[in-house]
Amino acid sequence: MNPAFATQSLSGWGRYPVELCHVFRPEKRCEVAAALESRLQPSYIPRGLGRSYGDAALNENAGVIWPIRLNRFLSFDRATGELDCESGVSLAEIIQYFLPRGWFLPVTPGTKYVTVGGAIAADIHGKNHHRDGTFSNFVRDFRLLAPTGEVLTCSPTVHPEIFWATVGGMGLTGVVLSARLRLRRVDSSYVFVDYYRAPNLEEALATMEASDERYEYSVAWIDALAGGKIMGRSVLMRGNHAAAAELPEGAGDALAALTDPRWNLFLDLPSGTLNRLTVKAFNAAYYAVHRTALRRLVSFEKFFYPLDAINQWNRMYGKRGFTQYQIALPQASSHEGLRTILDRFARSGRASFLAVLKRFGDAGNGLLSFPLRGYTLALDIPAGRGFVPFLHELDRMTLDYGGRIYLAKDAVLRAEDFAAMYPRLVSFRAVQRKLDPRRLLSSSLARRLRIVD
Ligand SMILES: Cc1cc2nc3c(=O)[nH]c(=O)nc-3n(C[C@H](O)[C@H](O)[C@H](O)COP(=O)(O)OP(=O)(O)OC[C@H]3O[C@@H](n4cnc5c(N)ncnc54)[C@H](O)[C@@H]3O)c2cc1C
C-alpha cells in the first residue's frame, strides 16, 4: 500500500518560515523505506519534534517523513548504561523512565523535547560541551536507512565516513531508525549551582576561562542590550550534579522524575510585545535578582530546561515568529568577535529576549558539526522588517572572525557564507553523493544553502 502523505503547514520552533509540506507518519520501521521508495514526492526529509528553529526539518512542496511514532526502547544494559532505542524516542521520554533509576543524558540541549534522531542529526551540544563534547561522543552506533534502501549500522569504526556525515548532517544522509546511546549515572536529580554576576564581557570571559573546568556544566545569561562599560554584563550559572548524600533533609525524592509544563501560552502575543523597552526592563530585573551565590541546590528541570515550563513559549514572538541566531567563534578571535557583534547588536535597535553565552571545548569529527573550540553566543531575534539583511551583516562579521552559524537554528544564511564557514562541506558532499545517487533527500535548508550538490 502506498504511504499516505498529508499536506500540512509546517514550521520549526521559530515559526519562521512556514511552508506547505507533504507529511507521512510511519508506524513501523519498514514503512519508512516504503515512503522513500514510493516516488510520490520529489524528495524527502526526516523530522523529529520540530525543535530546530528554521527550515532544517521542512521540505517545501515535498515530502517530510515524521517517524515520531517509532519511539520504543529496545534494550538497556544496567551494567553499562547502554540504551538501544528507536530514533523517535524523545529525550523527555528517556529522562522520564531512566532518571528515577539513576541514569541521565550524557549531553542535553536546553529543551528535553527533541528526539534521538534530531539529536544525532544536529550533533547537539549541552552546557557540558567544554568537558564532554557533543551528543555523538555518546552514540555507540546507529542504524541508518540510506536512500539506496539499505539499512547500515554505522559507528566511529564501522562505516566511519557515514557515521561522521550523519552526525550533524541534518537528515541528509538517510533516516536514523534506532541508536545505541551511553547514558550516565547520577545519584540525584539536583545540581549544585554557583551563580556569578559579571559586570561586563571581559570579566565574564575571564571568569569562565579561569574556572569553567571545575564545573561539569557552565552557561551564562547575557544582557545583549547593554552597551558601553557594561556591555556583555552576564550571570554565570555553573554547576555539578549533587550526590544523594549531599542533599539537605526535606529536599524530597533524590531521583525525582519529570513534571509536566506548568503553563501554556494559548495565544500568539502581538508581534511587538518583546521590544527594546520590555526586554531592557526584563534584563535589568534579571541582572538585579541574580546575585553572586554559591552552591544553590537546583532541580535538574530548572537548571537544564527552564523554558520547558511554558508550553509553546515560542508564541511570545507573535505570528511573525523569530530566529535564534547562534554562532561559534574560535578561541583566538572570540573576545574581539564577541565584543564587535554584541556592540553591533546593542546599537541595532533590536531586542533579544534570550541571549546565552557559553564556552565550547574541542571540535568533534562530524563533517557538519557546529562546535569549535572557543565560544558560542545565541540571540533570539524577532522576525520583522529588515531582519534578514541585518542577520546577513552579522553573518559577514562572524565569518571575518573565523566563526560559523548553527544549522539547527538557522533560517536565513546564504549558501556562499555557509560554504566558507564549513570547510568540511566538500567531504560531506562526497559521502552524501554516494549514499543518495537518486537524490531522494532534500530539505528547504539544504536547497537554500546548497548543502547537497
Ligand atoms: C528551547 C530550545 C533549546 C535548544 N537548546 C539547544 C542546545 O542547548 N544545544 C543544541 O545543540 N541544540 C539546542 N536546540 C536545538 C535542538 O536541540 C535541535 O534542533 C534538535 O535537532 C531538535 O531535534 P528534533 O527532534 O526536534 O528534530 P527536528 O527539529 O524535527 O529536526 C532537526 C534535524 O534533524 C533531522 N532529523 C530528525 N529526525 C531524524 C531521523 N530520525 N533521522 C535523520 N535525521 C533526522 C531533520 O531532518 C532535521 O535536519 C534547542 C532548541 C530549542 C527549541
Ligand as a Chemical Component Dictionary entry (heavy atoms), coordinates in Angstrom:
data_LIG
# 
_chem_comp.id                   LIG 
_chem_comp.type                 NON-POLYMER 
_chem_comp.pdbx_formal_charge   0 
_chem_comp.three_letter_code    LIG 
# 
loop_
_chem_comp_atom.comp_id 
_chem_comp_atom.atom_id 
_chem_comp_atom.alt_atom_id 
_chem_comp_atom.type_symbol 
_chem_comp_atom.charge 
_chem_comp_atom.model_Cartn_x 
_chem_comp_atom.model_Cartn_y 
_chem_comp_atom.model_Cartn_z 
_chem_comp_atom.pdbx_ordinal 
LIG C1  C1  C 0 14.323 25.794 23.597 1  
LIG C2  C2  C 0 15.370 25.114 22.743 2  
LIG C3  C3  C 0 16.636 24.964 23.250 3  
LIG C4  C4  C 0 17.625 24.326 22.498 4  
LIG N1  N1  N 0 18.863 24.201 23.037 5  
LIG C5  C5  C 0 19.837 23.595 22.325 6  
LIG C6  C6  C 0 21.133 23.402 22.884 7  
LIG O1  O1  O 0 21.400 23.789 24.027 8  
LIG N2  N2  N 0 22.052 22.746 22.137 9  
LIG C7  C7  C 0 21.775 22.278 20.880 10 
LIG O2  O2  O 0 22.655 21.682 20.259 11 
LIG N3  N3  N 0 20.555 22.457 20.327 12 
LIG C8  C8  C 0 19.596 23.088 21.016 13 
LIG N4  N4  N 0 18.341 23.249 20.468 14 
LIG C9  C9  C 0 18.111 22.751 19.097 15 
LIG C10 C10 C 0 17.672 21.289 19.072 16 
LIG O3  O3  O 0 18.371 20.511 20.013 17 
LIG C11 C11 C 0 17.985 20.697 17.696 18 
LIG O4  O4  O 0 17.429 21.481 16.682 19 
LIG C12 C12 C 0 17.478 19.264 17.501 20 
LIG O5  O5  O 0 17.934 18.804 16.262 21 
LIG C13 C13 C 0 15.955 19.195 17.524 22 
LIG O6  O6  O 0 15.544 17.835 17.469 23 
LIG P1  P1  P 0 14.111 17.453 16.893 24 
LIG O7  O7  O 0 13.835 16.048 17.274 25 
LIG O8  O8  O 0 13.109 18.468 17.275 26 
LIG O9  O9  O 0 14.411 17.478 15.326 27 
LIG P2  P2  P 0 13.807 18.412 14.170 28 
LIG O10 O10 O 0 13.903 19.822 14.558 29 
LIG O11 O11 O 0 12.487 17.900 13.767 30 
LIG O12 O12 O 0 14.872 18.108 13.020 31 
LIG C14 C14 C 0 16.191 18.595 13.155 32 
LIG C15 C15 C 0 17.077 17.918 12.107 33 
LIG O13 O13 O 0 17.180 16.530 12.423 34 
LIG C16 C16 C 0 16.837 15.748 11.294 35 
LIG N5  N5  N 0 16.228 14.511 11.793 36 
LIG C17 C17 C 0 15.203 14.404 12.669 37 
LIG N6  N6  N 0 14.911 13.099 12.892 38 
LIG C18 C18 C 0 15.774 12.376 12.148 39 
LIG C19 C19 C 0 15.994 10.988 11.931 40 
LIG N7  N7  N 0 15.241 10.052 12.526 41 
LIG N8  N8  N 0 16.971 10.605 11.089 42 
LIG C20 C20 C 0 17.768 11.520 10.466 43 
LIG N9  N9  N 0 17.604 12.843 10.629 44 
LIG C21 C21 C 0 16.623 13.270 11.451 45 
LIG C22 C22 C 0 15.898 16.620 10.479 46 
LIG O14 O14 O 0 15.907 16.262 9.111  47 
LIG C23 C23 C 0 16.486 17.996 10.712 48 
LIG O15 O15 O 0 17.510 18.244 9.788  49 
LIG C24 C24 C 0 17.321 23.847 21.186 50 
LIG C25 C25 C 0 16.032 24.005 20.679 51 
LIG C26 C26 C 0 15.052 24.619 21.457 52 
LIG C27 C27 C 0 13.668 24.778 20.890 53 
# 
loop_
_chem_comp_bond.comp_id 
_chem_comp_bond.atom_id_1 
_chem_comp_bond.atom_id_2 
_chem_comp_bond.value_order 
_chem_comp_bond.pdbx_ordinal 
LIG C1  C2  SING 1  
LIG C2  C3  SING 2  
LIG C2  C26 DOUB 3  
LIG C3  C4  DOUB 4  
LIG C4  N1  SING 5  
LIG C4  C24 SING 6  
LIG N1  C5  DOUB 7  
LIG C5  C6  SING 8  
LIG C5  C8  SING 9  
LIG C6  O1  DOUB 10 
LIG C6  N2  SING 11 
LIG N2  C7  SING 12 
LIG C7  O2  DOUB 13 
LIG C7  N3  SING 14 
LIG N3  C8  DOUB 15 
LIG C8  N4  SING 16 
LIG N4  C9  SING 17 
LIG N4  C24 SING 18 
LIG C9  C10 SING 19 
LIG C10 O3  SING 20 
LIG C10 C11 SING 21 
LIG C11 O4  SING 22 
LIG C11 C12 SING 23 
LIG C12 O5  SING 24 
LIG C12 C13 SING 25 
LIG C13 O6  SING 26 
LIG O6  P1  SING 27 
LIG P1  O7  DOUB 28 
LIG P1  O8  SING 29 
LIG P1  O9  SING 30 
LIG O9  P2  SING 31 
LIG P2  O10 DOUB 32 
LIG P2  O11 SING 33 
LIG P2  O12 SING 34 
LIG O12 C14 SING 35 
LIG C14 C15 SING 36 
LIG C15 O13 SING 37 
LIG C15 C23 SING 38 
LIG O13 C16 SING 39 
LIG C16 N5  SING 40 
LIG C16 C22 SING 41 
LIG N5  C17 SING 42 
LIG N5  C21 SING 43 
LIG C17 N6  DOUB 44 
LIG N6  C18 SING 45 
LIG C18 C19 SING 46 
LIG C18 C21 DOUB 47 
LIG C19 N7  SING 48 
LIG C19 N8  DOUB 49 
LIG N8  C20 SING 50 
LIG C20 N9  DOUB 51 
LIG N9  C21 SING 52 
LIG C22 O14 SING 53 
LIG C22 C23 SING 54 
LIG C23 O15 SING 55 
LIG C24 C25 DOUB 56 
LIG C25 C26 SING 57 
LIG C26 C27 SING 58 
# 
